[in-house]
Amino acid sequence: MSEMITLWLVVLIVSIGVEVATLGLTSIWFAGGAAVAVIVAAFHGPVWLQILLFFAVSLLLLFFTRPVAVRYFNKDRVRTNVESMIGRQAIVTSEIDNLQGIGQVTVGGQEWSARTEEDGLNLQPGTVVDIVAVNGVKLIVKVDPQMAKVTENLSEPQS
């Protein structure tokens, strides 16, 4: 058995071992590249071709299969803590003004600092907003379109 076959088998085993230990989709792509390199080495292909194919196959696997694998493995992942705030509604408890850097909302009984998604938009207490992102310890919010329509209808004069 040649030294290169042994080298590529070691790379293959180490890549699989790291993947099994971490389960983080970190090195499985290199195992595919190493498997191709083992085959080329078994047919006495030149070392430059083995290295080239190792990197090429590893990168192709990484770019074309990783997004699918991540989506498949993370489909049942439960969002926790701050991630769970995105998409929820909140009520403005203190005027939100990005220019002054002030504003607070209440979500599920908890007070949070908040900023609007677009600058120049000030929100008054009592406004219902949707949380669109989290930036550090501040919630990024926008006016809930459903609640804005309700508010507009209530403020129109009745005839």
N, C-alpha and C positions, 0 to 999 in steps of 0.2 A: 504494500500500500504506500502510495507516495506521501510526502510530507504535506503537500497542498490538500489532499483529500482529508488528512488528519486535521489540518488547520480549519478547514471549512466545517468539518463535523463538530469540532469544538465550538466554533462560532454558532452553529445550529443548536447545539445542546444548551449552551449558555443563554442564547436568546430565548429558547423555550423555557428554560429554568427561571429566568428573570420574569418572563410573562406569567408563569404559574405563581411565582412568589408575590407579584404585585397586583395582578389582575387589572392592570390599568391601561391595557392596549399600548404599551410602551415599546416593546421589542419584538413582537410577533412578526412584524414586517421584515425584520432582518433575518428571521428564520427562513422565510420564503426565498430571500436573496441568497442565503447560504446554501439552501437546498439546490438551487440552480447551479451555484458555483461548484458544489460537490459533483454534480452530474458532468459539468464541463471538465473538471479535474480528472474524473474517472475515464473520460475519453481523451486524456492527455492534451487538453486545450492549453494554450499559452496562459501564463499567469496574468498578463494584462487583460486578457479576455475574461478570465475568472473574476478579477476585481471589477472590471467594467460591468459585467452582468450582475454581480452582487449588488452594486450600488443602483444600477438601473432597475432591477426587479424590486429591490427594497423600496425605492422611491415611488415606483408605479403602484405597488401595493399600498403604500402609505397614502398617496394622493387619491386613489380611486376607491379603495375599500374602507379607509378609516371613517369617512363621514357616515357611511352606511352602518358600519359596526358600532360607532358611538351612538347613533340614533337607536339601533336595535337594543344595545345594552342599557341605555339610559331611559327607555320608554316608560318604565314603571317607577322611575326615581321620584320620590316625594320631595317637593320643595320644602325647605325648612327655614326657620328664622326669617331673616330679612327677605329672602327670595319669595316667600309666600305673600309678601305685601303687594307685589306687582299685580295689577289687575283688580285690586280691591278698591272699595269706595272709602272716602274719608270725609270728615266735616271740618271746615276751616274754623279754628277757634280763636285765632289771632291773625290780623291782616297779613297777607302774604305780599311782600314787595321785594322783588329781586334786587332792585337798585340799592335799597337800604339794607338788604340782607336780613330781613325779618320775616316771620311767619311761622305758624304752627297749625297742625291738624291733629285730630283725634281719630285713631283707628283701633277698633276693638277695645276701647277704654284706655288706650295708651297714647300719650302725647308724643308727637314727633315734630322736629323742625322740618319745614317744607319750603320748596321753591317751585315757581311755575315753570312749565316746559318752555314757554316763550317769554322773553324779556319784555318789559313794558306793560304787562298785564297784572293788575293788582286785584286780589281777591279779598272780599270782605268776609267777616265771621258769619257762619251759617251756610256758606256756599258748599254744595256737595261736589266733590272732585274725585277723579279717578287717578290712581297711582300708576304712573307709566314707567318709572325707573327709580333706582336708589343710587345716590351718589354720596359715598362716604356714610355719614349718619343723617343725611337729609333725604326726604322723599321728594321726588320730582312729580308734580301733579299737573293735571289739566282739568278744566271744567267738564263735569259729566254732561254730555250732550242731552241725555234724557231729562236730567234735572233742570237744565237750562231752559228747555221747552216748557216744562211745568211752571217754572218761575215766571217766564214771559207771559204765559196764559193767565196766571194769577194776577199779574200786575196790569194787564190790559183792562180798560174800563168796560164795565158791563153795560149793554144797551137794552 
